[in-house]
Amino acid sequence: MAYPTEAVFGLGCDPANAEALARLVALKRRDAAKGLLLIAADFQQLKTYLARPAPEVMERVAATWPGFVTWVLPARRGLSRWLTGRHAGLAVRVTAQPLAGALCRAFGGALVSTSANVAGRPPARDARAVRRLFGRRVDLILPGAVDGEARPSPIRDALSGRVIRE
C-alpha cells in the first residue's frame, strides 16, 4: 500500500508478512541488505521489534516523538532480515503524520514505511505520482497530502547519536 507521510508518500506492508516484504523490496528494486523502516502510532506498537534500550537512550528518542526523526534502535534478537538487512539495529519512527498514524492504529501495529520510489530515484509526493510509478502493482493508495517536510526523515543512531541521514 502507499500512503502520505511527513515528506513523501510511503510504501508499506505488514512487517510480519515475508511475502509482502519480498514484494515491496522487489517493487522498489531495493537492496534487501539495507533493511527497512517501521512507523507506528505510538511506541507501544514498536516494542515487539526492539531490544530493551537503556532509559537514557529512550529519553532522547521519546523527546522527538511523535515526530519527524527516525531512530535506529537495537533490534530484537531473531528479527527478520527483511527488516534489519545487514544491521543489528532497526530504523523506527513514531509518526506525527495523522493519516499514517491512523493507518497504524487501524492495522493494530507498526507498519513498514519506505519512500514510494524505485531505488535511487526521487520519491513520489502525491497519490497520482505513486500510480504513475507503480501502476496496479500497489494494492492500495491512501489519498491525502504529505505534511510538507522538504526531505525524507532524518535518521539517527540512538546509541551513539550519529546522524545516518540528514
Chimera marker file (.cmm) of the C-alpha trace (Angstrom):
<marker_set name="trace">
<marker id="1" x="0.000" y="0.000" z="0.000" r="1" g="1" b="0" radius="0.5"/>
<marker id="2" x="1.015" y="3.634" z="-0.381" r="1" g="1" b="0" radius="0.5"/>
<marker id="3" x="0.178" y="6.484" z="1.979" r="1" g="1" b="0" radius="0.5"/>
<marker id="4" x="1.259" y="10.032" z="2.833" r="1" g="1" b="0" radius="0.5"/>
<marker id="5" x="3.978" y="10.566" z="5.411" r="1" g="1" b="0" radius="0.5"/>
<marker id="6" x="5.642" y="13.707" z="6.678" r="1" g="1" b="0" radius="0.5"/>
<marker id="7" x="7.581" y="14.440" z="3.464" r="1" g="1" b="0" radius="0.5"/>
<marker id="8" x="6.807" y="11.870" z="0.771" r="1" g="1" b="0" radius="0.5"/>
<marker id="9" x="4.428" y="9.047" z="0.018" r="1" g="1" b="0" radius="0.5"/>
<marker id="10" x="5.480" y="5.836" z="1.676" r="1" g="1" b="0" radius="0.5"/>
<marker id="11" x="5.137" y="2.239" z="0.611" r="1" g="1" b="0" radius="0.5"/>
<marker id="12" x="4.260" y="-0.103" z="3.399" r="1" g="1" b="0" radius="0.5"/>
<marker id="13" x="3.111" y="-3.534" z="4.441" r="1" g="1" b="0" radius="0.5"/>
<marker id="14" x="2.747" y="-5.827" z="7.426" r="1" g="1" b="0" radius="0.5"/>
<marker id="15" x="6.272" y="-6.263" z="8.862" r="1" g="1" b="0" radius="0.5"/>
<marker id="16" x="5.445" y="-9.876" z="9.834" r="1" g="1" b="0" radius="0.5"/>
<marker id="17" x="4.467" y="-10.897" z="6.281" r="1" g="1" b="0" radius="0.5"/>
<marker id="18" x="7.592" y="-12.214" z="4.497" r="1" g="1" b="0" radius="0.5"/>
<marker id="19" x="5.792" y="-12.431" z="1.146" r="1" g="1" b="0" radius="0.5"/>
<marker id="20" x="4.699" y="-8.785" z="1.359" r="1" g="1" b="0" radius="0.5"/>
<marker id="21" x="8.211" y="-7.713" z="2.420" r="1" g="1" b="0" radius="0.5"/>
<marker id="22" x="9.783" y="-9.518" z="-0.541" r="1" g="1" b="0" radius="0.5"/>
<marker id="23" x="7.239" y="-7.983" z="-2.890" r="1" g="1" b="0" radius="0.5"/>
<marker id="24" x="7.898" y="-4.481" z="-1.524" r="1" g="1" b="0" radius="0.5"/>
<marker id="25" x="11.691" y="-4.815" z="-1.864" r="1" g="1" b="0" radius="0.5"/>
<marker id="26" x="11.296" y="-6.117" z="-5.427" r="1" g="1" b="0" radius="0.5"/>
<marker id="27" x="8.844" y="-3.331" z="-6.343" r="1" g="1" b="0" radius="0.5"/>
<marker id="28" x="11.357" y="-0.706" z="-5.249" r="1" g="1" b="0" radius="0.5"/>
<marker id="29" x="14.334" y="-2.643" z="-6.659" r="1" g="1" b="0" radius="0.5"/>
<marker id="30" x="15.890" y="-2.069" z="-3.250" r="1" g="1" b="0" radius="0.5"/>
<marker id="31" x="18.933" y="-3.887" z="-1.891" r="1" g="1" b="0" radius="0.5"/>
<marker id="32" x="17.476" y="-6.146" z="0.822" r="1" g="1" b="0" radius="0.5"/>
<marker id="33" x="20.694" y="-5.763" z="2.842" r="1" g="1" b="0" radius="0.5"/>
<marker id="34" x="19.719" y="-2.145" z="3.588" r="1" g="1" b="0" radius="0.5"/>
<marker id="35" x="16.799" y="-3.187" z="5.779" r="1" g="1" b="0" radius="0.5"/>
<marker id="36" x="13.538" y="-1.306" z="6.162" r="1" g="1" b="0" radius="0.5"/>
<marker id="37" x="11.974" y="1.274" z="8.458" r="1" g="1" b="0" radius="0.5"/>
<marker id="38" x="8.905" y="0.852" z="10.663" r="1" g="1" b="0" radius="0.5"/>
<marker id="39" x="6.448" y="3.567" z="11.592" r="1" g="1" b="0" radius="0.5"/>
<marker id="40" x="3.970" y="3.407" z="14.429" r="1" g="1" b="0" radius="0.5"/>
<marker id="41" x="1.219" y="5.467" z="16.018" r="1" g="1" b="0" radius="0.5"/>
<marker id="42" x="2.901" y="5.093" z="19.426" r="1" g="1" b="0" radius="0.5"/>
<marker id="43" x="5.988" y="3.463" z="20.919" r="1" g="1" b="0" radius="0.5"/>
<marker id="44" x="3.948" y="0.517" z="22.238" r="1" g="1" b="0" radius="0.5"/>
<marker id="45" x="3.482" y="-0.677" z="18.629" r="1" g="1" b="0" radius="0.5"/>
<marker id="46" x="7.283" y="-0.903" z="18.184" r="1" g="1" b="0" radius="0.5"/>
<marker id="47" x="8.232" y="-2.735" z="21.385" r="1" g="1" b="0" radius="0.5"/>
<marker id="48" x="7.956" y="-6.268" z="19.968" r="1" g="1" b="0" radius="0.5"/>
<marker id="49" x="10.579" y="-5.424" z="17.307" r="1" g="1" b="0" radius="0.5"/>
<marker id="50" x="13.181" y="-3.887" z="19.604" r="1" g="1" b="0" radius="0.5"/>
<marker id="51" x="15.646" y="-4.976" z="22.274" r="1" g="1" b="0" radius="0.5"/>
<marker id="52" x="15.141" y="-3.101" z="25.506" r="1" g="1" b="0" radius="0.5"/>
<marker id="53" x="17.095" y="0.165" z="25.168" r="1" g="1" b="0" radius="0.5"/>
<marker id="54" x="18.614" y="1.953" z="28.175" r="1" g="1" b="0" radius="0.5"/>
<marker id="55" x="16.336" y="4.551" z="29.810" r="1" g="1" b="0" radius="0.5"/>
<marker id="56" x="18.614" y="7.469" z="28.877" r="1" g="1" b="0" radius="0.5"/>
<marker id="57" x="18.533" y="6.375" z="25.222" r="1" g="1" b="0" radius="0.5"/>
<marker id="58" x="14.746" y="6.194" z="25.283" r="1" g="1" b="0" radius="0.5"/>
<marker id="59" x="14.530" y="9.646" z="26.875" r="1" g="1" b="0" radius="0.5"/>
<marker id="60" x="16.463" y="11.134" z="23.925" r="1" g="1" b="0" radius="0.5"/>
<marker id="61" x="14.328" y="9.249" z="21.404" r="1" g="1" b="0" radius="0.5"/>
<marker id="62" x="10.987" y="9.912" z="23.105" r="1" g="1" b="0" radius="0.5"/>
<marker id="63" x="11.695" y="13.653" z="23.185" r="1" g="1" b="0" radius="0.5"/>
<marker id="64" x="11.386" y="13.713" z="19.364" r="1" g="1" b="0" radius="0.5"/>
<marker id="65" x="8.218" y="11.598" z="19.049" r="1" g="1" b="0" radius="0.5"/>
<marker id="66" x="5.669" y="11.719" z="17.664" r="1" g="1" b="0" radius="0.5"/>
<marker id="67" x="7.655" y="13.493" z="15.040" r="1" g="1" b="0" radius="0.5"/>
<marker id="68" x="9.834" y="13.532" z="12.022" r="1" g="1" b="0" radius="0.5"/>
<marker id="69" x="13.007" y="11.882" z="13.364" r="1" g="1" b="0" radius="0.5"/>
<marker id="70" x="13.711" y="8.216" z="12.627" r="1" g="1" b="0" radius="0.5"/>
<marker id="71" x="15.940" y="6.423" z="15.130" r="1" g="1" b="0" radius="0.5"/>
<marker id="72" x="17.930" y="3.224" z="14.744" r="1" g="1" b="0" radius="0.5"/>
<marker id="73" x="17.475" y="1.201" z="17.918" r="1" g="1" b="0" radius="0.5"/>
<marker id="74" x="18.806" y="-2.267" z="18.747" r="1" g="1" b="0" radius="0.5"/>
<marker id="75" x="16.631" y="-4.895" z="17.083" r="1" g="1" b="0" radius="0.5"/>
<marker id="76" x="15.156" y="-7.808" z="18.992" r="1" g="1" b="0" radius="0.5"/>
<marker id="77" x="17.161" y="-10.990" z="18.508" r="1" g="1" b="0" radius="0.5"/>
<marker id="78" x="15.768" y="-13.196" z="15.743" r="1" g="1" b="0" radius="0.5"/>
<marker id="79" x="14.010" y="-10.382" z="13.873" r="1" g="1" b="0" radius="0.5"/>
<marker id="80" x="13.519" y="-10.935" z="10.147" r="1" g="1" b="0" radius="0.5"/>
<marker id="81" x="16.469" y="-9.965" z="7.939" r="1" g="1" b="0" radius="0.5"/>
<marker id="82" x="13.922" y="-8.362" z="5.617" r="1" g="1" b="0" radius="0.5"/>
<marker id="83" x="13.555" y="-5.716" z="8.327" r="1" g="1" b="0" radius="0.5"/>
<marker id="84" x="17.108" y="-5.340" z="9.618" r="1" g="1" b="0" radius="0.5"/>
<marker id="85" x="19.090" y="-6.168" z="6.491" r="1" g="1" b="0" radius="0.5"/>
<marker id="86" x="22.760" y="-6.475" z="7.388" r="1" g="1" b="0" radius="0.5"/>
<marker id="87" x="22.344" y="-4.307" z="10.504" r="1" g="1" b="0" radius="0.5"/>
<marker id="88" x="21.984" y="-5.064" z="14.215" r="1" g="1" b="0" radius="0.5"/>
<marker id="89" x="19.531" y="-2.189" z="14.609" r="1" g="1" b="0" radius="0.5"/>
<marker id="90" x="16.123" y="-1.329" z="13.241" r="1" g="1" b="0" radius="0.5"/>
<marker id="91" x="15.028" y="2.087" z="11.956" r="1" g="1" b="0" radius="0.5"/>
<marker id="92" x="11.786" y="3.172" z="13.659" r="1" g="1" b="0" radius="0.5"/>
<marker id="93" x="9.641" y="6.284" z="13.996" r="1" g="1" b="0" radius="0.5"/>
<marker id="94" x="6.504" y="7.238" z="15.861" r="1" g="1" b="0" radius="0.5"/>
<marker id="95" x="4.913" y="9.284" z="13.126" r="1" g="1" b="0" radius="0.5"/>
<marker id="96" x="3.245" y="12.636" z="13.597" r="1" g="1" b="0" radius="0.5"/>
<marker id="97" x="1.528" y="12.371" z="10.202" r="1" g="1" b="0" radius="0.5"/>
<marker id="98" x="-2.199" y="11.956" z="11.004" r="1" g="1" b="0" radius="0.5"/>
<marker id="99" x="-3.116" y="9.586" z="8.159" r="1" g="1" b="0" radius="0.5"/>
<marker id="100" x="-0.042" y="7.384" z="8.626" r="1" g="1" b="0" radius="0.5"/>
<marker id="101" x="-0.739" y="7.229" z="12.366" r="1" g="1" b="0" radius="0.5"/>
<marker id="102" x="-4.395" y="6.360" z="11.735" r="1" g="1" b="0" radius="0.5"/>
<marker id="103" x="-3.299" y="3.606" z="9.346" r="1" g="1" b="0" radius="0.5"/>
<marker id="104" x="-1.073" y="2.097" z="12.074" r="1" g="1" b="0" radius="0.5"/>
<marker id="105" x="-3.924" y="2.301" z="14.597" r="1" g="1" b="0" radius="0.5"/>
<marker id="106" x="-6.371" y="0.683" z="12.150" r="1" g="1" b="0" radius="0.5"/>
<marker id="107" x="-3.852" y="-2.069" z="11.385" r="1" g="1" b="0" radius="0.5"/>
<marker id="108" x="-3.206" y="-2.543" z="15.084" r="1" g="1" b="0" radius="0.5"/>
<marker id="109" x="0.562" y="-2.220" z="14.962" r="1" g="1" b="0" radius="0.5"/>
<marker id="110" x="3.664" y="-0.885" z="13.287" r="1" g="1" b="0" radius="0.5"/>
<marker id="111" x="3.961" y="-0.863" z="9.514" r="1" g="1" b="0" radius="0.5"/>
<marker id="112" x="6.899" y="-0.935" z="7.146" r="1" g="1" b="0" radius="0.5"/>
<marker id="113" x="7.443" y="2.518" z="5.688" r="1" g="1" b="0" radius="0.5"/>
<marker id="114" x="9.836" y="3.187" z="2.837" r="1" g="1" b="0" radius="0.5"/>
<marker id="115" x="9.679" y="6.014" z="0.347" r="1" g="1" b="0" radius="0.5"/>
<marker id="116" x="7.479" y="5.400" z="-2.695" r="1" g="1" b="0" radius="0.5"/>
<marker id="117" x="10.145" y="5.287" z="-5.357" r="1" g="1" b="0" radius="0.5"/>
<marker id="118" x="12.366" y="2.985" z="-7.318" r="1" g="1" b="0" radius="0.5"/>
<marker id="119" x="15.744" y="2.847" z="-5.547" r="1" g="1" b="0" radius="0.5"/>
<marker id="120" x="17.895" y="5.816" z="-6.465" r="1" g="1" b="0" radius="0.5"/>
<marker id="121" x="15.023" y="7.838" z="-7.938" r="1" g="1" b="0" radius="0.5"/>
<marker id="122" x="13.095" y="10.732" z="-6.371" r="1" g="1" b="0" radius="0.5"/>
<marker id="123" x="10.178" y="9.665" z="-4.173" r="1" g="1" b="0" radius="0.5"/>
<marker id="124" x="6.537" y="10.308" z="-5.038" r="1" g="1" b="0" radius="0.5"/>
<marker id="125" x="4.940" y="13.204" z="-3.176" r="1" g="1" b="0" radius="0.5"/>
<marker id="126" x="1.300" y="12.524" z="-4.081" r="1" g="1" b="0" radius="0.5"/>
<marker id="127" x="-1.040" y="9.649" z="-4.917" r="1" g="1" b="0" radius="0.5"/>
<marker id="128" x="-1.022" y="10.397" z="-8.642" r="1" g="1" b="0" radius="0.5"/>
<marker id="129" x="2.767" y="10.113" z="-8.774" r="1" g="1" b="0" radius="0.5"/>
<marker id="130" x="2.593" y="6.771" z="-6.946" r="1" g="1" b="0" radius="0.5"/>
<marker id="131" x="0.105" y="5.453" z="-9.523" r="1" g="1" b="0" radius="0.5"/>
<marker id="132" x="2.338" y="6.669" z="-12.394" r="1" g="1" b="0" radius="0.5"/>
<marker id="133" x="5.388" y="4.983" z="-10.868" r="1" g="1" b="0" radius="0.5"/>
<marker id="134" x="3.868" y="1.670" z="-9.873" r="1" g="1" b="0" radius="0.5"/>
<marker id="135" x="0.540" y="1.307" z="-11.673" r="1" g="1" b="0" radius="0.5"/>
<marker id="136" x="-1.570" y="-1.523" z="-10.288" r="1" g="1" b="0" radius="0.5"/>
<marker id="137" x="1.426" y="-3.175" z="-8.574" r="1" g="1" b="0" radius="0.5"/>
<marker id="138" x="0.434" y="-1.256" z="-5.422" r="1" g="1" b="0" radius="0.5"/>
<marker id="139" x="-2.722" y="-2.764" z="-3.931" r="1" g="1" b="0" radius="0.5"/>
<marker id="140" x="-3.987" y="0.345" z="-2.151" r="1" g="1" b="0" radius="0.5"/>
<marker id="141" x="-3.202" y="4.044" z="-2.273" r="1" g="1" b="0" radius="0.5"/>
<marker id="142" x="-4.477" y="6.056" z="0.661" r="1" g="1" b="0" radius="0.5"/>
<marker id="143" x="-5.250" y="9.535" z="-0.666" r="1" g="1" b="0" radius="0.5"/>
<marker id="144" x="-4.112" y="12.532" z="1.293" r="1" g="1" b="0" radius="0.5"/>
<marker id="145" x="-1.411" y="15.145" z="1.500" r="1" g="1" b="0" radius="0.5"/>
<marker id="146" x="2.090" y="14.803" z="2.862" r="1" g="1" b="0" radius="0.5"/>
<marker id="147" x="2.850" y="17.113" z="5.766" r="1" g="1" b="0" radius="0.5"/>
<marker id="148" x="5.156" y="19.371" z="3.774" r="1" g="1" b="0" radius="0.5"/>
<marker id="149" x="8.637" y="18.432" z="5.006" r="1" g="1" b="0" radius="0.5"/>
<marker id="150" x="11.156" y="19.050" z="2.219" r="1" g="1" b="0" radius="0.5"/>
<marker id="151" x="13.056" y="15.747" z="2.536" r="1" g="1" b="0" radius="0.5"/>
<marker id="152" x="12.565" y="12.258" z="3.960" r="1" g="1" b="0" radius="0.5"/>
<marker id="153" x="13.053" y="11.983" z="7.716" r="1" g="1" b="0" radius="0.5"/>
<marker id="154" x="16.498" y="12.318" z="9.225" r="1" g="1" b="0" radius="0.5"/>
<marker id="155" x="17.839" y="9.033" z="10.595" r="1" g="1" b="0" radius="0.5"/>
<marker id="156" x="19.971" y="8.920" z="13.751" r="1" g="1" b="0" radius="0.5"/>
<marker id="157" x="21.632" y="6.110" z="15.639" r="1" g="1" b="0" radius="0.5"/>
<marker id="158" x="20.014" y="6.112" z="19.093" r="1" g="1" b="0" radius="0.5"/>
<marker id="159" x="23.012" y="4.614" z="20.879" r="1" g="1" b="0" radius="0.5"/>
<marker id="160" x="25.732" y="6.897" z="19.503" r="1" g="1" b="0" radius="0.5"/>
<marker id="161" x="23.679" y="9.901" z="18.377" r="1" g="1" b="0" radius="0.5"/>
<marker id="162" x="25.423" y="9.688" z="14.982" r="1" g="1" b="0" radius="0.5"/>
<marker id="163" x="23.485" y="11.131" z="12.033" r="1" g="1" b="0" radius="0.5"/>
<marker id="164" x="22.959" y="8.438" z="9.388" r="1" g="1" b="0" radius="0.5"/>
<marker id="165" x="20.842" y="10.557" z="7.027" r="1" g="1" b="0" radius="0.5"/>
<marker id="166" x="20.231" y="14.288" z="7.261" r="1" g="1" b="0" radius="0.5"/>
<link id1="1" id2="2" r="1" g="1" b="0" radius="0.2"/>
<link id1="2" id2="3" r="1" g="1" b="0" radius="0.2"/>
<link id1="3" id2="4" r="1" g="1" b="0" radius="0.2"/>
<link id1="4" id2="5" r="1" g="1" b="0" radius="0.2"/>
<link id1="5" id2="6" r="1" g="1" b="0" radius="0.2"/>
<link id1="6" id2="7" r="1" g="1" b="0" radius="0.2"/>
<link id1="7" id2="8" r="1" g="1" b="0" radius="0.2"/>
<link id1="8" id2="9" r="1" g="1" b="0" radius="0.2"/>
<link id1="9" id2="10" r="1" g="1" b="0" radius="0.2"/>
<link id1="10" id2="11" r="1" g="1" b="0" radius="0.2"/>
<link id1="11" id2="12" r="1" g="1" b="0" radius="0.2"/>
<link id1="12" id2="13" r="1" g="1" b="0" radius="0.2"/>
<link id1="13" id2="14" r="1" g="1" b="0" radius="0.2"/>
<link id1="14" id2="15" r="1" g="1" b="0" radius="0.2"/>
<link id1="15" id2="16" r="1" g="1" b="0" radius="0.2"/>
<link id1="16" id2="17" r="1" g="1" b="0" radius="0.2"/>
<link id1="17" id2="18" r="1" g="1" b="0" radius="0.2"/>
<link id1="18" id2="19" r="1" g="1" b="0" radius="0.2"/>
<link id1="19" id2="20" r="1" g="1" b="0" radius="0.2"/>
<link id1="20" id2="21" r="1" g="1" b="0" radius="0.2"/>
<link id1="21" id2="22" r="1" g="1" b="0" radius="0.2"/>
<link id1="22" id2="23" r="1" g="1" b="0" radius="0.2"/>
<link id1="23" id2="24" r="1" g="1" b="0" radius="0.2"/>
<link id1="24" id2="25" r="1" g="1" b="0" radius="0.2"/>
<link id1="25" id2="26" r="1" g="1" b="0" radius="0.2"/>
<link id1="26" id2="27" r="1" g="1" b="0" radius="0.2"/>
<link id1="27" id2="28" r="1" g="1" b="0" radius="0.2"/>
<link id1="28" id2="29" r="1" g="1" b="0" radius="0.2"/>
<link id1="29" id2="30" r="1" g="1" b="0" radius="0.2"/>
<link id1="30" id2="31" r="1" g="1" b="0" radius="0.2"/>
<link id1="31" id2="32" r="1" g="1" b="0" radius="0.2"/>
<link id1="32" id2="33" r="1" g="1" b="0" radius="0.2"/>
<link id1="33" id2="34" r="1" g="1" b="0" radius="0.2"/>
<link id1="34" id2="35" r="1" g="1" b="0" radius="0.2"/>
<link id1="35" id2="36" r="1" g="1" b="0" radius="0.2"/>
<link id1="36" id2="37" r="1" g="1" b="0" radius="0.2"/>
<link id1="37" id2="38" r="1" g="1" b="0" radius="0.2"/>
<link id1="38" id2="39" r="1" g="1" b="0" radius="0.2"/>
<link id1="39" id2="40" r="1" g="1" b="0" radius="0.2"/>
<link id1="40" id2="41" r="1" g="1" b="0" radius="0.2"/>
<link id1="41" id2="42" r="1" g="1" b="0" radius="0.2"/>
<link id1="42" id2="43" r="1" g="1" b="0" radius="0.2"/>
<link id1="43" id2="44" r="1" g="1" b="0" radius="0.2"/>
<link id1="44" id2="45" r="1" g="1" b="0" radius="0.2"/>
<link id1="45" id2="46" r="1" g="1" b="0" radius="0.2"/>
<link id1="46" id2="47" r="1" g="1" b="0" radius="0.2"/>
<link id1="47" id2="48" r="1" g="1" b="0" radius="0.2"/>
<link id1="48" id2="49" r="1" g="1" b="0" radius="0.2"/>
<link id1="49" id2="50" r="1" g="1" b="0" radius="0.2"/>
<link id1="50" id2="51" r="1" g="1" b="0" radius="0.2"/>
<link id1="51" id2="52" r="1" g="1" b="0" radius="0.2"/>
<link id1="52" id2="53" r="1" g="1" b="0" radius="0.2"/>
<link id1="53" id2="54" r="1" g="1" b="0" radius="0.2"/>
<link id1="54" id2="55" r="1" g="1" b="0" radius="0.2"/>
<link id1="55" id2="56" r="1" g="1" b="0" radius="0.2"/>
<link id1="56" id2="57" r="1" g="1" b="0" radius="0.2"/>
<link id1="57" id2="58" r="1" g="1" b="0" radius="0.2"/>
<link id1="58" id2="59" r="1" g="1" b="0" radius="0.2"/>
<link id1="59" id2="60" r="1" g="1" b="0" radius="0.2"/>
<link id1="60" id2="61" r="1" g="1" b="0" radius="0.2"/>
<link id1="61" id2="62" r="1" g="1" b="0" radius="0.2"/>
<link id1="62" id2="63" r="1" g="1" b="0" radius="0.2"/>
<link id1="63" id2="64" r="1" g="1" b="0" radius="0.2"/>
<link id1="64" id2="65" r="1" g="1" b="0" radius="0.2"/>
<link id1="65" id2="66" r="1" g="1" b="0" radius="0.2"/>
<link id1="66" id2="67" r="1" g="1" b="0" radius="0.2"/>
<link id1="67" id2="68" r="1" g="1" b="0" radius="0.2"/>
<link id1="68" id2="69" r="1" g="1" b="0" radius="0.2"/>
<link id1="69" id2="70" r="1" g="1" b="0" radius="0.2"/>
<link id1="70" id2="71" r="1" g="1" b="0" radius="0.2"/>
<link id1="71" id2="72" r="1" g="1" b="0" radius="0.2"/>
<link id1="72" id2="73" r="1" g="1" b="0" radius="0.2"/>
<link id1="73" id2="74" r="1" g="1" b="0" radius="0.2"/>
<link id1="74" id2="75" r="1" g="1" b="0" radius="0.2"/>
<link id1="75" id2="76" r="1" g="1" b="0" radius="0.2"/>
<link id1="76" id2="77" r="1" g="1" b="0" radius="0.2"/>
<link id1="77" id2="78" r="1" g="1" b="0" radius="0.2"/>
<link id1="78" id2="79" r="1" g="1" b="0" radius="0.2"/>
<link id1="79" id2="80" r="1" g="1" b="0" radius="0.2"/>
<link id1="80" id2="81" r="1" g="1" b="0" radius="0.2"/>
<link id1="81" id2="82" r="1" g="1" b="0" radius="0.2"/>
<link id1="82" id2="83" r="1" g="1" b="0" radius="0.2"/>
<link id1="83" id2="84" r="1" g="1" b="0" radius="0.2"/>
<link id1="84" id2="85" r="1" g="1" b="0" radius="0.2"/>
<link id1="85" id2="86" r="1" g="1" b="0" radius="0.2"/>
<link id1="86" id2="87" r="1" g="1" b="0" radius="0.2"/>
<link id1="87" id2="88" r="1" g="1" b="0" radius="0.2"/>
<link id1="88" id2="89" r="1" g="1" b="0" radius="0.2"/>
<link id1="89" id2="90" r="1" g="1" b="0" radius="0.2"/>
<link id1="90" id2="91" r="1" g="1" b="0" radius="0.2"/>
<link id1="91" id2="92" r="1" g="1" b="0" radius="0.2"/>
<link id1="92" id2="93" r="1" g="1" b="0" radius="0.2"/>
<link id1="93" id2="94" r="1" g="1" b="0" radius="0.2"/>
<link id1="94" id2="95" r="1" g="1" b="0" radius="0.2"/>
<link id1="95" id2="96" r="1" g="1" b="0" radius="0.2"/>
<link id1="96" id2="97" r="1" g="1" b="0" radius="0.2"/>
<link id1="97" id2="98" r="1" g="1" b="0" radius="0.2"/>
<link id1="98" id2="99" r="1" g="1" b="0" radius="0.2"/>
<link id1="99" id2="100" r="1" g="1" b="0" radius="0.2"/>
<link id1="100" id2="101" r="1" g="1" b="0" radius="0.2"/>
<link id1="101" id2="102" r="1" g="1" b="0" radius="0.2"/>
<link id1="102" id2="103" r="1" g="1" b="0" radius="0.2"/>
<link id1="103" id2="104" r="1" g="1" b="0" radius="0.2"/>
<link id1="104" id2="105" r="1" g="1" b="0" radius="0.2"/>
<link id1="105" id2="106" r="1" g="1" b="0" radius="0.2"/>
<link id1="106" id2="107" r="1" g="1" b="0" radius="0.2"/>
<link id1="107" id2="108" r="1" g="1" b="0" radius="0.2"/>
<link id1="108" id2="109" r="1" g="1" b="0" radius="0.2"/>
<link id1="109" id2="110" r="1" g="1" b="0" radius="0.2"/>
<link id1="110" id2="111" r="1" g="1" b="0" radius="0.2"/>
<link id1="111" id2="112" r="1" g="1" b="0" radius="0.2"/>
<link id1="112" id2="113" r="1" g="1" b="0" radius="0.2"/>
<link id1="113" id2="114" r="1" g="1" b="0" radius="0.2"/>
<link id1="114" id2="115" r="1" g="1" b="0" radius="0.2"/>
<link id1="115" id2="116" r="1" g="1" b="0" radius="0.2"/>
<link id1="116" id2="117" r="1" g="1" b="0" radius="0.2"/>
<link id1="117" id2="118" r="1" g="1" b="0" radius="0.2"/>
<link id1="118" id2="119" r="1" g="1" b="0" radius="0.2"/>
<link id1="119" id2="120" r="1" g="1" b="0" radius="0.2"/>
<link id1="120" id2="121" r="1" g="1" b="0" radius="0.2"/>
<link id1="121" id2="122" r="1" g="1" b="0" radius="0.2"/>
<link id1="122" id2="123" r="1" g="1" b="0" radius="0.2"/>
<link id1="123" id2="124" r="1" g="1" b="0" radius="0.2"/>
<link id1="124" id2="125" r="1" g="1" b="0" radius="0.2"/>
<link id1="125" id2="126" r="1" g="1" b="0" radius="0.2"/>
<link id1="126" id2="127" r="1" g="1" b="0" radius="0.2"/>
<link id1="127" id2="128" r="1" g="1" b="0" radius="0.2"/>
<link id1="128" id2="129" r="1" g="1" b="0" radius="0.2"/>
<link id1="129" id2="130" r="1" g="1" b="0" radius="0.2"/>
<link id1="130" id2="131" r="1" g="1" b="0" radius="0.2"/>
<link id1="131" id2="132" r="1" g="1" b="0" radius="0.2"/>
<link id1="132" id2="133" r="1" g="1" b="0" radius="0.2"/>
<link id1="133" id2="134" r="1" g="1" b="0" radius="0.2"/>
<link id1="134" id2="135" r="1" g="1" b="0" radius="0.2"/>
<link id1="135" id2="136" r="1" g="1" b="0" radius="0.2"/>
<link id1="136" id2="137" r="1" g="1" b="0" radius="0.2"/>
<link id1="137" id2="138" r="1" g="1" b="0" radius="0.2"/>
<link id1="138" id2="139" r="1" g="1" b="0" radius="0.2"/>
<link id1="139" id2="140" r="1" g="1" b="0" radius="0.2"/>
<link id1="140" id2="141" r="1" g="1" b="0" radius="0.2"/>
<link id1="141" id2="142" r="1" g="1" b="0" radius="0.2"/>
<link id1="142" id2="143" r="1" g="1" b="0" radius="0.2"/>
<link id1="143" id2="144" r="1" g="1" b="0" radius="0.2"/>
<link id1="144" id2="145" r="1" g="1" b="0" radius="0.2"/>
<link id1="145" id2="146" r="1" g="1" b="0" radius="0.2"/>
<link id1="146" id2="147" r="1" g="1" b="0" radius="0.2"/>
<link id1="147" id2="148" r="1" g="1" b="0" radius="0.2"/>
<link id1="148" id2="149" r="1" g="1" b="0" radius="0.2"/>
<link id1="149" id2="150" r="1" g="1" b="0" radius="0.2"/>
<link id1="150" id2="151" r="1" g="1" b="0" radius="0.2"/>
<link id1="151" id2="152" r="1" g="1" b="0" radius="0.2"/>
<link id1="152" id2="153" r="1" g="1" b="0" radius="0.2"/>
<link id1="153" id2="154" r="1" g="1" b="0" radius="0.2"/>
<link id1="154" id2="155" r="1" g="1" b="0" radius="0.2"/>
<link id1="155" id2="156" r="1" g="1" b="0" radius="0.2"/>
<link id1="156" id2="157" r="1" g="1" b="0" radius="0.2"/>
<link id1="157" id2="158" r="1" g="1" b="0" radius="0.2"/>
<link id1="158" id2="159" r="1" g="1" b="0" radius="0.2"/>
<link id1="159" id2="160" r="1" g="1" b="0" radius="0.2"/>
<link id1="160" id2="161" r="1" g="1" b="0" radius="0.2"/>
<link id1="161" id2="162" r="1" g="1" b="0" radius="0.2"/>
<link id1="162" id2="163" r="1" g="1" b="0" radius="0.2"/>
<link id1="163" id2="164" r="1" g="1" b="0" radius="0.2"/>
<link id1="164" id2="165" r="1" g="1" b="0" radius="0.2"/>
<link id1="165" id2="166" r="1" g="1" b="0" radius="0.2"/>
</marker_set>
